Amino acid sequence: MKLLYLWIISFTSLSLAVNPHRLVSSRLKQSIIPPRQWRRHSSPPPGSRIELRIGLTQPHIHILENHIQEISDPDHERYGQHLSKNEVENLVAPSNETVHLVHEWLSSHGIEDADMSRTPAKDWVVVNLPISLVEKMLDTNYSVWQHADGHFTIRTTRYSLPEYLLDHIDLVQPTTMFARFSNMRTTMYRATDKLAVGQIQGSSRYELLTPSLDSQPNCNHTVTLQCLQSLYDIAGYKPQAYSRNSIGLTGYLEQYANQEDLKLFLADQNPGASNASFDVKLIDGGLNNQSSQAAGDEANLDVQFALGLSYPTPGTFYSTGGEPPFKPDLGTESDTNEPYAKWLDFILSQDNPPLTISTSYGDHEQTVPEDYARRTCQRFMELGARGVTLTFSSGDGGVGDGNPDPGYQTCITNDGKNETRFLPVFPSSCPYVTSVGGTRGIPEEAVFFSGGGFSNIFTRPWYQSEAVDEFLNKLGENTYSGLFNRSGRAYPDVSAQGLNFRVFIGGKPYLISGTSASSPTFAGIIALLNDARLSVGLPALGFLNPLLYKRGTEALNDITVGNNPGCGTNGFNATQGWDPVTGLGTPNFNKLKEIVLESQMWTMSNRK
């Protein structure tokens, strides 16, 4: 009897060691309250599938954070010594134990190696599965959810993991991910419409009533390459190292960049470059339809101004595809609606990604699960550590919804408390990207839609403490008390013109406004600064923010007029120094060029 008892204990112990999932109960990993715009619609149709992304824990991520602080600090002896692809991958890789346990868990559910794909660092596992199986694996129930605008998706509000995996898996998505990343609501309107606050038209496209409208060098009527080059002191600079330089623009949501429209744009604004073109990289089924009817306003805006300013720097347009909108009655796969994930998988796998990349997409931070936001932000950090500068539009809703009317209130938290709060935008709130707000006119002032504020997820990074503290001291503790997180990452970092950009779409000129225009403008200028550095044998700028906050105030035009209303308030005011409307200000290229060269020379001389 005693021998039988010992045998049972030994067998149980062996089973636990080999298959711990069989004897260990699951524990809740995450539970959320769905955003207010979503309601539960129905159960998923039989046979529905979903692409599951599993983020494995990264025990050495803090070491990468230390590296990027040093190599992006112009006062540090390691400034500009970017890491290689392999070095970054080694620092974000999970432990062998984590890889083994997660693989064992998946295998226990009949998922074979051939069914899985992994990122080069093995920090993400991706597998396409029936939702019925995912429900068993995560001890959850998925539902079809409908957004107020009619969009459907499949999500759950909670999921669990085997207890022994809680320290080995950071997150599993799409589960609680209700964010709907979209372009920054680019606005277009008739050239004769008044520019009064609140009178800009919506997203409908309007042909200019005066297609022959000439450029205005002072940017007060129409923003062109010439006016930006004059305003930001770029005129006369001749790129020299363009063969070693590069710039990229990201496109999602079936936004296509048209080659013929670029030629028309350059013939209109830079005739010497009218034969320029750009490479296209198609990711995850992305397309780039070249019919005039398919030309995208966002994509054309980004490509035309970023490449027009940085010409002849080689440019690449990344078109990331995705599943079609989910239809609950067809049983098709769910739209995962995580556009950055597939693009980041691709770009991080490249040996030589573009040195500057602009993106004009985002969503309210509160719709993004915190674990997902943090992991995505860390992936942006990986690019910065490798020498890539990332610019993001700060958003077009001011401090939230863009509406100053106290009677029109949509800035409500989705944490169950239903409190009125400003609504920060992600990924612009990520500390490892350069967030770009918007200005207008000459002299420049903040454009009313310029997104800005303070993150509720990310704490204030080391590089902006002094500048933000100065602003908060001037603001006072009682102003907007309780409406924003005073200790959060503050954005935007900088700004650029964002109103009345002359863009060619489908062979015709239009006027476009939004911080969607500001980000590619600033990115084009960063590409020229990289050219200046590369031409004298210096590395690219990489993660830019520490340099901007330590040296940039000497080379940025401080904007002190304007505000960004929203959430029933007038928002924040532009003021002397950094502010959450225009950041540190708009660029002066020649002054920035001196700084990006002098900072490196100072570091190199001290290194000797």
N, C-alpha and C positions, 0 to 999 in steps of 0.2 A: 504493500500500500504506500509505504514511504517512498519507494523507488518510483511508483507511478506518479506521486505528487511532484517529486523532483523533475520527472520527465515533462510533466505538464508545464511547470514553471520555466524550464529550459526552452521548451518549444515556443511558449508565449514570448519569452525574451527574444528568441531568434526571429520570430515573426515581426515583432516590433522593430527590430533593428533593420530587417530587410524591407518591410512594408509598414512604416510607421503610420501611414494614412489610414490603415485598416482599424487601428485601435485608438487613435487620437481624435477627439471631437473637434469640430470647427469652431472658430471664434470670429466675432464680427470684426471686419477690417474697416468698413466705412459705411456711414449712414447719412443721408442728406435729406433736406426738404427741397422738392423740385422748385425751380424758378416760377414766379407767379404767372408767367405767360404760357406755361404748359399745363395741360390737363391729361389725365389718364383716359385713353380712348377705348382700348380693347386688348385682348390677348394676341400675341404674335401668331400669324398664320402657321399652320403645320408646315414643317420643312424649312422654316426661316433659319438663316445662318448669320453669323457675325464674325468679323475678324477680330480676334482677341489679341491684345498687346499686353505682355507681362513685363513689367519693369523690375529687374533684379537689383537688390541692394548693392551699393558701391562703397566698400569699406574705406577706400582711399580718396574719396571725392574732396575731403578737406585739404588734402595735399595739393590737389589741382587748384583749389581756391587760393592757397598760399602762393602758388606759382604765378597765377594771373595778377595777383596784387603786386608782386615784385616786378614782373616784366611790363606792366602797364603804367608803373609809377615813374614819371620822368626824373625823380630825385633818387631812384634806386640804381645801383650799379648794374643790375640785370636788365635795365630798361631796353625793350626792343628785342630781347633774346627769346623769340617765340619758340614754342615746343613743336616737335614733329608730330605727325599723325600717329606714329607708333607710341611715342611717349604719352600722348593724351589717352590713347586707347588703353594703355597699361594702367593709367591712373583711374579710369572709370570702370574697369573690368570688375565683375563680381568675383568672390572667392570660388575656389574649386568646389568647396563644400556646397555653396549656394547653387552652383550650376548642376551639381550632381542631384541634390534634393529636388530641385524644380523639375529636372528631367525625369526623375523617378516618379514624381507625382503625376506628370503628364502621361508617362507610360502606363501608369496604373489605370488610366481612363482610356486606354487603347490608342493613344496618340503616339505615332512612331516618329523617328527622326526625319523621315521623308516628308512628314506633314508640317514640320516646323521650319521656320526661317529665323536666323539670328543676325543681329548687327555684328560688325567686325569685332567689337569689344565684348560681345556676348552679354551685354547688359540689358538687351531686350530680346524677348522671344515672341514671335508672331505666328499665330496659327488660326486657320479658318475652320470654324466648327458649327455644328447645328446648335441652335440656342437651347434646345432641350438638354444637350450634354453640358453646356456651359452652366445651366441652372443647377445641375447636379454637382458640378465641380465647385461652384461658388455658393452653394446652399442658398439660392435666391430665386426670385421669380421676375422675369422680364415682362414688360407691358409695352404696348404701342402707345406713344404719347403724341399729342397734337399741340402744335404751337398756335398762338392766337392768329397768326397769318395763314394757317392752314397746313403748314409743313408737318410731316409725320416723321417719327423716328422710333427706334426700339431702345429702351433704357430700363434700368432698375434704380431704386433709391437706396439700396443697401446690398452688401455682399460680404461673404465670410470666406476664410481660408482655414485649412488645417492649422492647428495651433503651432505645430513645429515649423511652419513656413512663414509665420508672421515676421520674423526677423530676417527673412531671406527675400521677401517680395515687397517692394515699395508700393506698387499699385498694379491694378488690373483695369484696363479700359478697352472698349467703351462699356462702362457700367453706369456710373453716376455722372457722366459727362453730358451736360445739356447745353454747353456753349455752342453758338452758331457763328463762327468766325466769318466775317464779311468784310468787304472793302469799306473804306472809311466814308461811305455814303457820299461819294463824289457828286457834286451838284453842278448842273448846267442850266443856263438861263439865257434868254434873249439879250443881245447886246444893248438893246434900248431900255431894258428894265432898270429901275432904280436899284441902287445898291444899299438901300436902307436896311438896317438890322431887321431880320425876320422876313424880308420880302424876297429872298432868294427862292427860286422855284425848287421843286423836288428833283427826283432823279430822272425825270423824263428828258429825252434828248431834244434840243432845239437847234435848228440850223441858224447860224448867224444871219441877221438881216443885212449885214454889210460885209460880205465875204472878203472884200478887198481892203478891209480895215488895216492900215499900216501899223507897224510896231510903234509903241510909245516908249522912248528911252527912259522915262521916269517911272514906269510901271504903274502909273495912276489909272490908266484905262485898260491896257492890255499887257499881260506879262509875256515877254518873249525872251529868247536867248540873249538878245542884245541888251535888253534892260537889266537882266540878271547879271550879265558880265560887267555892265557899268556900275550897277548898284553895289555889287559885292567885290569890286576891284579885281576882276578876273581878266578883263580885256588886255590883250597883248601877251598873255602867257602862251608859250609854245611847248606843248608836251614833247619830251625827249626820250623817255624810257617806256613808251607805250607798248613796245613789244614784250616787255616783262610785266606789264600792268594788266589789270582786269577789273571789270565791274559786272555785277549781276542784278537782275530784277526778277522778283518772284511773281508768278501768276497762278490764281486759283479760280474756282467757281466758273470755269469755262470762259475766262477772260483771255482773248487772243490778241497778240501783238502783230500788227500788219506791216510787212516790209515796204509795200508801196506807199503807205501813209507816212512812214519814216522818211522816205525820199521826198515826198511832197513837203513835209515839215521842214526838212533841211534846205530844200530849194527855196522855201519861203523865208527862212531865218538864218541859214548858214550855207549859201550856195556852193562854197568850196568843198563842202562835205556831202553833197547831194547823192553821191554814189555809195554812201556808207550803208552797212547792214549789220545784222547781229546773228549770233548763233542761237539755236533753239535746242534745249534739252527737254525731252518728254519723259515725265516721271509718272509711274503708276497709271498708265493709260491716258496720260495727258495728251492734248491735241493742240494744234495752232492753226486753225482754219484760216486760210488766206482770202476768203471771199470778202468783199467789201461789206456785206451785210453782217458778217460775224466779227468785224473789227471791234475790239473792246475799248471802252472809254478809259478804264483804269489802266489796262495793259499799254495802250498807246501813249497815255500821259506819262507813265513811268519810263518807258523806253525812249520816247522822243526827247524829254528834257534831261534825263540822266546821261544818255549817250550824246545828246547835242552839246551839253556842257563839257563833257570829258573827251570829246572827239580829239584824236583817233584811238582812244583807249578801246581795246576789244571788249565787246559787251555780249552777255549771254542772257537770254530770257528762259526762265524755268517754268514750264507749264505742267503743273501737278494735277493729275486727274483724280478721280474718285468715283464712287458709285452714284448712279442716278438717284434722284429723290425717292425715298421709300414710299411705296404705295401699299397700304395695309391689306388691300384685297387681292394682291397679286402674289404674295408669298415670296417676293424677291429679297435679296440680302439687304440688311439695314445699312443706311448711309452712316458710316462711322463718323463723318464730320470732324475729323481731326487733321486738318490740312497740313499743319507743320510737321506731324509725325513722319509722313511719307517723304516729305521734302528733306527733313533732317536726316532720315535714314540714308538718303541718296547723297546729300552734300557732304556729310561726315565720312562717307566711304570714299570720297574723291581725294586723290593725292594732292591736287592743286586747285582748291576752290577759289572763286574770285576773291580778290583782296578787299572789295567793298560790295555789299549787298543791301539793297533797299527793299522793304516790304511795307505795304499799305493796308494790312488786314488786322482785325482784332475784334474783341467783344468785351462786354463788361466783365470785370475780374470776378465778380461774385457768381457768374455762371460757370466758372472753371473750378473744378475740385482743386483744393490746395496742393495735394500731392502731385497732380498732373501739371499744375503751373510750375511747381518747383523743379520737377524733372525736365520739363521743356526748357526752363530758364537755364538749367545746368548744361543742357545741350548747346544753347547759345554761347555759354561760357566756354565750352570746348572749342568752338570756332574762334572766339576771341583769343584764346590762348595760342591758337595756331596762326595768328596774324591777320584775322579777318575782322573788318569793321562792319557792324550791323546797324543800320538805321531803320527805325519804325515810325510811322505816323502816330501822332499822339491822340488822334481821334477828333471827331467833328461835333461832339456834343457838349463842349464846354466842360463843366464839372460833372456832367451827368447826362441829362436829356436835352440840353441846349435851350430850355425854356425858362425865362425869368419869372413867369407868372405864378405867384403862390397858389393860385386856384387850379393850376394844371400840374398835378404831382404824379410823377412816375418813378421817382427815385426812392424805391422802397426795398429794404433788405429782404432777402429770401431765406433768412435763417430761422423763420418762424416768429420773430419779434415784430416784423412789419414796421420797422423804424424808418424814418426819413434819413437818408445818408447820401452823400456824394458818391458817384459811381466811377471808380477808377477803371482804366482800360488795360487789358492784358493782350499781347505781350509787352506793350509799351512800358508797363510798370516793372518789368524784369530789370534788375540792376545791371545786367550784362549786355544790354542793348543801348544804343543812343536814340533817345526819343526826341522827335522833331515836331514842334508846335508850328503855328501859322501866324503870319503877319500880313499887312496890306498897306499899299500906298507909299507915298513919299511926302514928308518924312514917315518912316515906318511906325506903325502902331499895331498892337495885337488885333488879329481878326477875331470877331466875336465867337466863332465856333471852335477856336483852338482848344483842344482837349488838354487837361492838366489837373493834377491833384496829387494824392498820396495813397500809396498801396495799402491795402488791408491784409496782404499776405507777406510781402517782403519788407524787412526792416530797413531803415536808412543805411545805405552803404557807406563805407569809410570815406570815400572820396568827396562826398557832398555835405558832410555834417556841418562844416563851418558856414557854407553858403546858405543852406536851408535854415540853420539856426538864426542867422541874421534876418532872414525873411520873417520867420515866425515871431521873433522878438518885436519886429515892426508891426506885425499883424495883431499881436496881443492875444492873450489866452481866451478872451471871451468871444471874439469874432468867430462865428460859425462853430461854436463849441458843440461837440458831439456829432458834427456832420462829417468829420474826416479824422483820419488817424495821424496825429501829429508826429508820431515816431516812424511812419512808413517811408518807404522809398519814394522820393519826390520826383515828379516829371512834369513837363518835358525838360530835356537837358539843354536844348538849343531850339532855334526856330528859323524859318525862312518864309518867303512870300508864299501865300496860299490862295490868292483870289485872282480870278480872271486870267487863267493860263490859256494861251492860244494853241489848241491842239487839233491835229487833223485826224478825223475818224471817218472811215469809209469814203475817202477822197474829198471830204469837205471840212472846213475849219469850224471849230466850236470853241466856246469859252467854258472852262472847267474850273471849279473851285473846291478846296478842301485841303486838309493836311496830307491827303494823298499826293498833292503836288509838292508839298514842302519836303517830304522825305527824299524823293528822288533828286530834288534840287540840291539838298545838302549832300547826298551821296555822290553826286557828280563832282562837287567841290572837293570832297574827301579823296576821290580818285585822282584829281589833279595834285593834291598834296602828296599822295603816294608817289605820283610821278616825280615830283620834286625830290623826294627822298631817294627813290630808286636811282635817279639819274646821278646821284653822288655816292652811290654804293651803300646807302642805308636801308634797313629793312622797312617793310610796310608798317603802318601805324598800328594795326590790330585794334584791340579793345581801346576805345578812344576816351572814355569819360574821365579817368584820372588826370590825363593831360589837359582836358578842357577845363576842369575845375581848378587845377593848380596854375595853369599858364594862360588859359583861354580868355580870361576876362580882359587881358591886354589886347586881344585881337578880335573881339566880338562886339558888335554894335548893340549896346544896352538899350532895350525897348522899355519905355516907362509910361506909355499911354495905352489904354484899352483894358478890357476885361473879358472873362469867359463865362457868361451867365448859364444857369441851369439849375434844375432841382428847386425851382421856385425862388432862386436868389440871383443876385448879380454876379455871383462867382467871385473869383479872385481878381485883383487888380495887378496889371503890370506895374512894376516899380523898379527903382534903382537896384542893381544887383540881380541875383537870381530870383525868379518868381514862377509860380505854377501856371503860367499862361504862355510865356515866351522863353522860359529857361534862362540861360545866361545871355541870350541874344542871338543876333544873326551874324553870318560870317563876313569877315574882311579877308579875302584870300591872301593878299600879299603879306599882311601882318601874321596870319596863321602860318604862312610858308616860312617866315623868319623863325617863328617859334618852334615848328616841327623840325627844323634843321638845327637850330641852336640847342634845343633840349637834348638831342642825340649827341651833338658834339660835346656838350658839357659832360654828359654821362661818360662818353668815351675817354675824355681827357682825365676825368676823375678815376676811371677804371685803371688807367695806366699808372 
